[in-house]
Amino acid sequence: MNTVTLAELLKHAVIDAKHEPLGKLSDLIVRLHADNYPALAGLVVRVGSASIFVPVSAVTEITRDRITLSTARLDLRPFERRNGEVLLNADVLGHRLIDIDRAALVRAHDITLTQTTEGWVVTGLDVHKHRWLGPKPRGQHQVRDWRSFEALIGHQPSAVVRSPFGQLRRLKPAQIADLIESASSREQDDLLTQVHSDPELEADVFEELDDDSQSQLLKSRSLDDVASVLSRMRADDAADAILDLPQQRRQGVLDLLPEPQRSSVLRLLGYHGATAGGLMGLDFLAMPGTELVRNAIERIRSARDQQAEALLTIYCTDTDGALSGAVNLIHVLQADPEATLAEIADRDPVHASPEDDVVDVTTRMADFNLMVLPVIDHQGHLLGVVTVDDALEAAIPDDWRRREPQTHSTETAPITTV
């Protein structure tokens, strides 16, 4: 099976069938496919001061030291890039791309192409910087499979064409948010174009961004676009995002939010952000203590639109709607289905007031090993809950967030045979 690398090809001339040099290879053009390797579509050849396109159908041979064409007659019109095309030299070589297996940005130092029965395809990447000296000289790095990466090509029309089958969806929203935060402006544009094609994923990613990054990225969007993203967020995350917007834009975004989310966001905006009221979410499951366990389990099963972490504890209310007990999910599942919630609940649940500060909230959750902390008003009515992920987010020092991510070896996941 014939293989070549882009770095090798860029050193040599493109020749015709009579072995006369026609010009120098400037780039290779590939087109992306949903579940396969990118196929070579053509060459960009430098002839004098012009860059021209040569279709792959005119190529008769590609070896490590030359590219041979079947003709000497070429279309000398200047090369114009089309949507969906990726230029391996301009877009990929020397640029950073996403290592999907490790959710990290790495740089492409060389690209491997393989000849198959259907033509030439891109099969591998070398993401190690080549060294001329040392224990591992040039040419001895393990080439990894192209499908382990997602290229950030920096060409908006091509990014839009590519996004429906981009590999970014293999990553968790928090991982994508970390990538966006560490990316350059060019890389961010490509990442955001991809996630924008999936509104639910886009909202999840924006929820995971740190406040500064989220505010900066939303600043450049129209009010309609901001409202569209926020409308898919949980109410507490949407409220935090609105607080980070410039004052003159907040009301405009609020007016565009759908009900009942708008009312929920306005309610949360009434609390200081560094208090239990500011930290709490409005997703929780509360029902009368007289409710049977089997009915409670069915309610949990059907609550698919609520935050999963908030459902780890079920709350009991009395006839006045005040909090009267709490029972964790495990106890509910282990209990007699015909028992009532009141029979298995903790009758004196640990709780917070909306004005309690972050230290009080996090200390209380740690002291009592709570995954969810209910927040109640002065009459004992349940206002919302603070989940452990939101408590941790509020408690982690800023300098911890700025530390360098842990690095991993890139010696594994070799190229796959095609």
C-alpha positions as CSV (number, residue, x, y, z in Angstrom):
1,M,0.0,0.0,0.0
2,N,1.6,3.3,-1.1
3,T,1.8,6.1,1.4
4,V,3.3,9.6,1.2
5,T,3.5,12.6,3.5
6,L,2.6,16.2,2.6
7,A,5.9,17.5,3.9
8,E,7.7,15.2,1.4
9,L,5.4,16.3,-1.6
10,L,5.8,20.0,-0.9
11,K,9.6,19.7,-1.6
12,H,9.2,18.5,-5.2
13,A,8.0,19.6,-8.5
14,V,4.9,18.5,-10.4
15,I,5.8,17.0,-13.7
16,D,4.0,16.1,-16.9
17,A,3.9,12.8,-18.8
18,K,7.2,13.6,-20.5
19,H,8.8,14.3,-17.1
20,E,9.0,18.0,-17.7
21,P,8.5,20.2,-14.6
22,L,5.2,22.1,-14.8
23,G,5.4,23.9,-11.4
24,K,5.6,23.3,-7.7
25,L,3.0,21.8,-5.4
26,S,1.4,24.5,-3.3
27,D,-1.4,22.5,-1.7
28,L,-3.6,19.4,-1.7
29,I,-7.4,19.7,-1.8
30,V,-9.5,17.2,0.0
31,R,-13.2,16.8,0.6
32,L,-14.5,15.5,3.9
33,H,-16.8,12.5,4.2
34,A,-19.1,11.6,7.1
35,D,-17.7,8.2,8.0
36,N,-14.6,7.8,5.9
37,Y,-11.2,9.4,5.3
38,P,-11.0,12.7,3.3
39,A,-10.6,12.0,-0.4
40,L,-8.0,13.8,-2.5
41,A,-9.9,16.1,-5.0
42,G,-7.1,18.0,-6.6
43,L,-3.8,19.9,-6.4
44,V,-3.0,23.6,-6.2
45,V,0.1,24.1,-8.3
46,R,2.3,27.2,-8.4
47,V,3.1,28.0,-12.1
48,G,5.1,31.2,-12.2
49,S,3.2,33.7,-10.2
50,A,-0.1,32.0,-10.5
51,S,-1.8,29.3,-8.4
52,I,-3.9,26.9,-10.6
53,F,-6.2,24.0,-9.9
54,V,-5.3,20.5,-11.2
55,P,-8.1,17.9,-10.7
56,V,-7.1,14.5,-9.2
57,S,-8.2,12.9,-12.5
58,A,-5.2,14.4,-14.2
59,V,-2.8,12.8,-11.7
60,T,-1.2,9.5,-12.9
61,E,1.3,8.9,-10.1
62,I,2.2,10.2,-6.6
63,T,5.4,9.1,-5.1
64,R,7.6,10.5,-2.3
65,D,9.7,12.5,-4.7
66,R,7.3,13.6,-7.5
67,I,3.7,14.0,-8.7
68,T,3.2,13.1,-12.3
69,L,0.3,14.3,-14.5
70,S,-1.2,12.8,-17.6
71,T,-1.1,16.0,-19.5
72,A,0.9,19.2,-20.1
73,R,-2.2,21.2,-20.9
74,L,-3.6,22.9,-17.8
75,D,-6.4,25.4,-17.1
76,L,-4.4,28.5,-16.2
77,R,-7.3,30.3,-14.5
78,P,-6.5,31.2,-10.9
79,F,-7.5,28.7,-8.3
80,E,-10.7,29.6,-6.5
81,R,-11.7,27.7,-3.4
82,R,-15.1,26.1,-3.2
83,N,-17.3,25.5,-0.2
84,G,-16.5,22.2,1.6
85,E,-12.9,22.0,0.4
86,V,-10.1,21.6,2.9
87,L,-6.6,22.7,1.9
88,L,-4.1,20.4,3.7
89,N,-1.2,22.9,3.7
90,A,-3.1,26.1,4.3
91,D,-5.7,24.8,6.7
92,V,-4.1,21.8,8.5
93,L,-0.3,21.6,8.3
94,G,1.2,23.7,11.1
95,H,-2.2,24.5,12.5
96,R,-3.8,23.3,15.7
97,L,-6.6,20.8,15.6
98,I,-8.7,18.9,18.1
99,D,-7.4,15.6,19.4
100,I,-10.8,14.0,20.0
101,D,-9.5,11.1,22.1
102,R,-7.9,13.5,24.6
103,A,-10.1,16.6,24.2
104,A,-7.0,18.8,23.6
105,L,-5.7,21.1,21.0
106,V,-2.6,19.8,19.2
107,R,-0.5,20.9,16.2
108,A,-0.3,19.0,12.9
109,H,3.4,18.6,12.0
110,D,2.8,16.3,9.0
111,I,0.0,14.6,7.1
112,T,-0.1,11.0,5.7
113,L,-1.9,10.1,2.5
114,T,-2.6,6.5,1.4
115,Q,-3.5,5.2,-2.0
116,T,-6.6,2.9,-1.9
117,T,-8.6,1.2,-4.7
118,E,-10.8,4.3,-4.8
119,G,-8.0,6.8,-4.9
120,W,-5.8,8.8,-2.5
121,V,-7.2,9.6,1.0
122,V,-5.8,11.3,4.1
123,T,-5.3,8.6,6.7
124,G,-3.0,9.9,9.4
125,L,-1.5,12.8,11.3
126,D,1.9,13.3,13.0
127,V,1.2,15.7,16.0
128,H,4.8,15.5,17.3
129,K,7.3,18.3,16.5
130,H,10.1,16.8,14.5
131,R,13.5,16.8,16.0
132,W,16.8,16.4,14.2
133,L,18.7,15.6,17.3
134,G,17.9,13.5,20.3
135,P,16.7,9.9,21.0
136,K,13.8,10.0,18.5
137,P,14.8,11.6,15.2
138,R,12.6,12.7,12.4
139,G,10.5,10.0,10.7
140,Q,10.2,7.7,13.8
141,H,7.0,9.2,15.3
142,Q,3.9,7.0,15.3
143,V,1.4,8.4,12.9
144,R,-2.1,8.5,14.4
145,D,-5.4,7.9,12.6
146,W,-7.0,11.0,11.0
147,R,-10.4,10.1,12.4
148,S,-9.0,10.7,15.9
149,F,-8.9,14.4,15.1
150,E,-11.1,17.3,14.1
151,A,-9.4,20.0,11.9
152,L,-10.1,23.6,12.6
153,I,-9.9,24.8,9.0
154,G,-10.6,28.5,9.5
155,H,-12.8,28.7,6.3
156,Q,-16.3,29.6,7.3
157,P,-18.3,28.2,4.3
158,S,-16.4,24.9,4.5
159,A,-16.9,24.7,8.3
160,V,-20.7,25.1,7.8
161,V,-20.6,22.3,5.2
162,R,-18.5,20.1,7.4
163,S,-20.4,20.7,10.7
164,P,-23.3,18.2,10.3
165,F,-20.9,15.3,10.6
166,G,-18.0,16.8,12.6
167,Q,-16.5,14.7,15.3
168,L,-17.0,17.4,17.9
169,R,-20.2,15.7,19.0
170,R,-18.1,12.9,20.5
171,L,-17.0,15.3,23.2
172,K,-18.9,16.4,26.3
173,P,-20.1,20.1,26.4
174,A,-17.7,20.8,29.2
175,Q,-14.8,19.5,27.1
176,I,-15.9,21.7,24.1
177,A,-16.1,24.7,26.4
178,D,-12.6,24.1,27.7
179,L,-11.4,24.0,24.0
180,I,-13.1,27.2,23.2
181,E,-11.6,28.9,26.2
182,S,-8.1,27.9,25.2
183,A,-8.6,28.5,21.4
184,S,-7.4,31.5,19.4
185,S,-10.0,33.8,17.8
186,R,-9.8,31.9,14.5
187,E,-10.2,28.5,16.2
188,Q,-13.1,29.8,18.3
189,D,-14.9,30.9,15.2
190,D,-14.6,27.4,13.7
191,L,-15.7,25.7,17.0
192,L,-18.7,28.0,17.4
193,T,-19.7,27.5,13.8
194,Q,-19.8,23.7,14.4
195,V,-21.8,23.8,17.7
196,H,-24.2,26.4,16.3
197,S,-25.6,23.7,13.9
198,D,-26.9,21.9,17.0
199,P,-28.9,24.4,19.2
200,E,-29.1,22.1,22.2
201,L,-25.4,21.4,22.1
202,E,-24.7,25.1,21.7
203,A,-26.7,25.9,24.8
204,D,-25.0,23.2,26.8
205,V,-21.6,24.4,25.8
206,F,-22.4,28.0,26.7
207,E,-23.6,26.8,30.1
208,E,-20.1,25.3,30.7
209,L,-18.1,28.4,29.6
210,D,-16.5,30.5,32.4
211,D,-18.2,33.9,32.9
212,D,-15.6,36.0,31.1
213,S,-15.5,33.7,28.0
214,Q,-19.3,33.5,27.9
215,S,-19.8,37.2,28.2
216,Q,-17.2,37.9,25.5
217,L,-18.7,35.5,23.0
218,L,-22.3,36.7,23.6
219,K,-21.2,40.3,23.3
220,S,-20.8,40.1,19.5
221,R,-24.1,38.4,18.9
222,S,-27.5,40.0,18.1
223,L,-30.2,40.1,20.8
224,D,-32.1,37.5,19.0
225,D,-29.1,35.1,18.9
226,V,-28.4,35.6,22.6
227,A,-32.0,35.0,23.5
228,S,-32.0,31.9,21.3
229,V,-29.0,30.4,23.2
230,L,-30.3,31.4,26.6
231,S,-33.8,30.0,25.9
232,R,-32.3,26.5,25.9
233,M,-30.4,27.0,29.1
234,R,-31.5,26.2,32.6
235,A,-33.1,29.3,34.2
236,D,-30.2,29.7,36.7
237,D,-27.5,29.6,34.0
238,A,-29.5,32.0,31.8
239,A,-29.8,34.4,34.7
240,D,-26.1,34.3,35.3
241,A,-25.5,35.0,31.6
242,I,-27.8,38.0,31.6
243,L,-26.0,39.5,34.5
244,D,-22.8,39.3,32.6
245,L,-24.2,41.2,29.6
246,P,-23.8,44.9,29.3
247,Q,-26.5,46.8,31.2
248,Q,-28.0,48.2,28.0
249,R,-28.6,44.8,26.5
250,R,-30.2,42.9,29.4
251,Q,-33.8,44.1,29.1
252,G,-33.8,43.5,25.3
253,V,-32.7,39.9,25.8
254,L,-35.2,39.4,28.7
255,D,-38.0,40.6,26.5
256,L,-37.2,38.0,23.9
257,L,-37.1,35.0,26.3
258,P,-40.1,32.7,26.1
259,E,-42.5,32.2,29.1
260,P,-42.3,30.6,31.6
261,Q,-38.5,30.9,31.4
262,R,-38.6,34.7,31.4
263,S,-40.5,34.7,34.7
264,S,-38.1,32.2,36.2
265,V,-35.1,34.2,35.2
266,L,-36.5,37.4,36.6
267,R,-37.2,35.6,39.9
268,L,-33.6,34.4,40.1
269,L,-32.2,37.9,39.2
270,G,-33.8,39.1,42.4
271,Y,-31.1,37.3,44.5
272,H,-27.4,38.2,44.9
273,G,-25.2,35.9,42.9
274,A,-23.0,34.9,45.8
275,T,-26.0,33.7,47.9
276,A,-28.0,30.5,48.1
277,G,-30.7,32.3,46.2
278,G,-28.3,33.2,43.4
279,L,-26.8,29.7,43.3
280,M,-30.1,27.8,43.3
281,G,-31.8,26.2,40.3
282,L,-35.6,25.8,40.0
283,D,-35.6,22.2,38.9
284,F,-36.7,20.0,41.8
285,L,-39.3,17.3,42.6
286,A,-41.6,18.0,45.5
287,M,-44.8,16.1,46.3
288,P,-47.1,15.5,49.4
289,G,-45.7,13.2,52.0
290,T,-48.8,11.0,51.5
291,E,-47.6,10.1,48.0
292,L,-46.8,6.4,47.4
293,V,-43.2,5.5,46.6
294,R,-44.3,3.8,43.4
295,N,-45.9,7.0,42.2
296,A,-42.8,9.0,43.2
297,I,-40.7,6.7,41.0
298,E,-43.0,7.2,38.1
299,R,-42.7,11.0,38.6
300,I,-38.9,10.7,38.6
301,R,-39.0,8.6,35.4
302,S,-41.1,11.1,33.6
303,A,-39.1,14.2,34.7
304,R,-36.8,14.1,31.7
305,D,-36.7,17.8,31.1
306,Q,-35.3,18.5,34.6
307,Q,-31.7,18.7,35.7
308,A,-30.7,15.1,36.6
309,E,-28.6,16.2,39.6
310,A,-31.6,17.9,41.1
311,L,-33.6,14.7,41.1
312,L,-31.1,12.9,43.5
313,T,-33.3,14.0,46.4
314,I,-37.1,14.0,46.5
315,Y,-38.9,16.5,48.8
316,C,-42.1,16.2,50.8
317,T,-44.4,19.0,51.5
318,D,-47.2,19.4,54.0
319,T,-50.8,20.6,53.3
320,D,-49.6,24.2,53.4
321,G,-46.9,23.5,50.8
322,A,-44.0,23.9,53.3
323,L,-41.0,21.5,53.3
324,S,-41.7,18.6,55.6
325,G,-39.1,16.0,54.6
326,A,-36.5,14.8,52.1
327,V,-35.5,11.4,50.9
328,N,-32.6,10.5,48.6
329,L,-33.1,8.7,45.3
330,I,-31.5,5.4,46.5
331,H,-33.8,5.1,49.5
332,V,-36.8,5.7,47.2
333,L,-35.7,2.9,44.9
334,Q,-35.0,0.5,47.8
335,A,-38.3,1.2,49.7
336,D,-41.5,-0.7,49.6
337,P,-43.5,0.6,46.6
338,E,-46.6,0.8,48.7
339,A,-45.0,2.9,51.4
340,T,-45.6,6.7,51.6
341,L,-42.8,9.2,51.2
342,A,-43.4,10.5,54.7
343,E,-42.7,7.0,56.1
344,I,-39.1,6.9,54.6
345,A,-38.2,10.6,54.6
346,D,-35.9,12.6,56.8
347,R,-38.4,14.7,58.8
348,D,-35.8,17.5,59.5
349,P,-33.9,18.0,56.3
350,V,-30.8,20.3,56.2
351,H,-31.7,23.5,54.3
352,A,-30.5,27.0,53.4
353,S,-32.1,30.4,53.4
354,P,-31.9,32.4,50.1
355,E,-29.6,35.0,51.8
356,D,-27.0,32.4,53.1
357,D,-23.6,33.1,51.5
358,V,-21.5,30.7,49.4
359,V,-19.3,29.7,52.3
360,D,-22.4,28.7,54.4
361,V,-23.9,26.8,51.5
362,T,-20.8,24.8,50.5
363,T,-19.8,24.1,54.2
364,R,-23.2,22.8,54.9
365,M,-23.2,20.5,51.9
366,A,-19.8,19.2,52.8
367,D,-20.6,18.7,56.5
368,F,-23.8,16.7,55.7
369,N,-22.5,15.0,52.5
370,L,-25.3,16.5,50.5
371,M,-25.5,16.3,46.7
372,V,-28.5,18.7,46.8
373,L,-29.4,21.4,49.3
374,P,-33.0,22.8,49.4
375,V,-33.5,26.6,49.8
376,I,-36.6,27.7,51.6
377,D,-38.2,31.0,52.5
378,H,-39.2,32.2,55.9
379,Q,-42.5,30.3,55.7
380,G,-40.7,27.1,54.9
381,H,-41.8,27.0,51.3
382,L,-39.3,25.4,48.9
383,L,-37.8,28.0,46.5
384,G,-35.2,25.9,44.7
385,V,-32.2,23.7,45.3
386,V,-28.4,24.1,45.1
387,T,-26.8,21.1,43.4
388,V,-23.2,20.0,44.1
389,D,-21.9,21.0,40.7
390,D,-23.1,24.6,41.2
391,A,-21.7,24.7,44.7
392,L,-18.3,23.5,43.5
393,E,-18.4,26.0,40.6
394,A,-18.9,28.8,43.1
395,A,-16.3,27.5,45.5
396,I,-13.3,26.8,43.2
397,P,-10.8,29.6,43.3
398,D,-10.1,31.6,40.1
399,D,-6.4,30.7,40.0
400,W,-7.4,26.9,39.9
401,R,-9.4,27.6,36.8
402,R,-6.4,29.2,35.1
403,R,-4.0,26.4,35.6
404,E,-2.6,24.5,32.6
405,P,-4.6,21.4,31.7
406,Q,-3.0,18.0,32.4
407,T,-1.1,16.7,29.4
408,H,-1.1,13.2,28.1
409,S,1.1,11.2,25.8
410,T,0.2,11.2,22.1
411,E,2.0,8.0,21.3
412,T,-1.1,5.8,21.2
413,A,-3.9,5.3,18.7
414,P,-1.8,4.5,15.6
415,I,-3.1,4.8,12.1
416,T,-5.8,2.4,11.0
417,T,-5.2,0.2,7.9
418,V,-7.5,1.2,5.0
